[in-house]
Amino acid sequence: MNDGIEEPRRAEHFDAEALDGGWLSWNLNDKTRFNAFIEPLFVRPEAPLPDGRPRARVRMHPTRKHTNLGNNVHGAVTLALIDVALFAASHQFGSLNAGFSVTLDLGTQFIGGGRVDEPLDAVVEQVRETGRLIFLRGMVVQGAHDDHIVASFSGTIRKASSDRK
């Protein structure tokens, strides 16, 4: 359905400004979209796994608007971070261009409550990439040494036809 608003088709619809520490901003230029609720978001590559598979870290900064009544990060916010992180990381890996790819599945295990006013990071690793699919997994963590685990997850993205290899 076209309601007169141009749909994002490519990563150029994201602000990908380079920042200190190897971070890139990963924020939609169109602030009327869902992602704006959890923005600002940042992404950077991490050291590859020993077998060479890529990893990336996607960061958000939760505030009071992201909390539940227990003053922890709401589970829906954590799920939103994970879902967006699948795409931001896959784009970082060069696997897709963040167009019309879709999440096919997302499995999540909540392990601890996310803390407010502390960076919340989704560390994503690519498990396998095929012509049409990208299989990913990771953890949502906090703390200087990722010592507070909030959730673990796995997910599958179906690539947009223009991103298929």
N, C-alpha and C positions, 0 to 999 in steps of 0.2 A: 504494500500500500504506500502510495506517495502522497504525503500531506504537505508537499511544497518544501520540505526540508531535505537538503542534499545529504545522502547517506555517505558515511566515511567508507572509502574503498581501499585505501593504502596507508602505510605507516606515516606518510606525510601529513596525515590528519592528527598526528601526535606531535607535541612539543618534545623534541629529542635533543635539547640543549646539553652540551658536555659540561660537567661540573667537576669539582675537585674530587680526588680519590678514585677516579675512574668511573664515577657515577654518571648516568644520563637521566635527565628528567623523562618521565613517561606519562605525560598528561595529555588528555584530549584537548584539542583546540576548541571544540564545541562543548562549553560548560553546561549545556542543557542535558547532557547524557549522564547515564547512571554512574560511570566512573568518577565523575566529579565529586560524588559523595565521599569517596575514600581518598581522593587526591589531597595533597601532592603525592605522587608516586615516583620512585627512582629505581633504576635497574643498573646492574653492573655485572660483568663476567666474573666468575670465580675460577679458581684453579681447576682444570679438568680432573676428572677421576683418573685413577691409575691406568685404566684401560683406554683412556683418551676421550671418553664420553664427556660432553660439555655440561657445565653447571653455570647457573646465574643466581643472583640475589635480587629480589624485588622488595623494596622498603616502603612502608607507609608510617605516618606518625599519628597514632590514634589520639583523639581528644575526647572531651566529655560527650560530644554528640555521637560518638561511636560506642558508648557504654550501655550495659544493661542495668537493671536495678541493683545488682550486686557490685556495681562500679568496676566491672571487668569489661574488656572488649566484647561486644555482642557477638555471638557465634555467627550471625549472618554477615557481619563485617569481616570476620576471619574467612568465611567462605567466599565472599566477594574478592578479598585480597588473593586468595588461592586461584580463583578462576581467572582474574586479570593477570596474575603472575604466570600462568601457563602460557599465555599469549605473548607477554612481554619477554619472557625467557626464550621462547621459541623464535621470536623475532631476533633476539640477541644471538642465537645460535645460527642464524641465517636460514632457518627452516621454513619460515613463512613471512609474509609481508603485512600481517595484521589486518587483512581485508575482511572478507566474508567467511573466514574459517569459523568453525563452531565446536563447542565442547560436546563430545559424545557421552562421556561419563566422567564423574568426579566422585571418588570415594574419600571420605575424611574421617579420621579418628581424633576426637577432641581429647587432649591429654591434660591440659592445665589452662587456667584462666589467663587471657591476655591482659597485660598491665597497661594502664593509661599513661600518657605523657612519657612513653619510652618507645623507641623505634620497634616496629613489628616487621620482621623479615620473613619472606617466603624464600627458602633456598630450594631451587628447582634443578633437577638433573634429568637429562634426556636418557630414557631407557632404550628406545629404538625409534627409528624413523623409516617409514616405508613411502611409497609413492603417494599415498593418500592420507596416511595417518602419522601422528606423532604421539608416542607413549612417554609419559613423564611421571615423576614421583618427587617427593620432597618432604620438607618439614617447615613449619612456621615456628620461629624461635625469637627469643628476646635475650638480652644480657650481653655483656662484653665478650663472652666466649660462647655464645649460643647455648648457655647453660639452662635456660628456662624454655622447655619445649611446650608449645601451645597446642600444636596439632601435627599429625602426619597425614599425607595425602597421596593419591595417585589419580591420574587423569589421562584422557585421550582426546586429542584434537583431530578433527577431520579438516584437512587443508582445503582452502578455496581452490577451485579448478585452475586458477592462474598461478598458484604456488606449487602445484604438483610437479614432481620430477620424474 
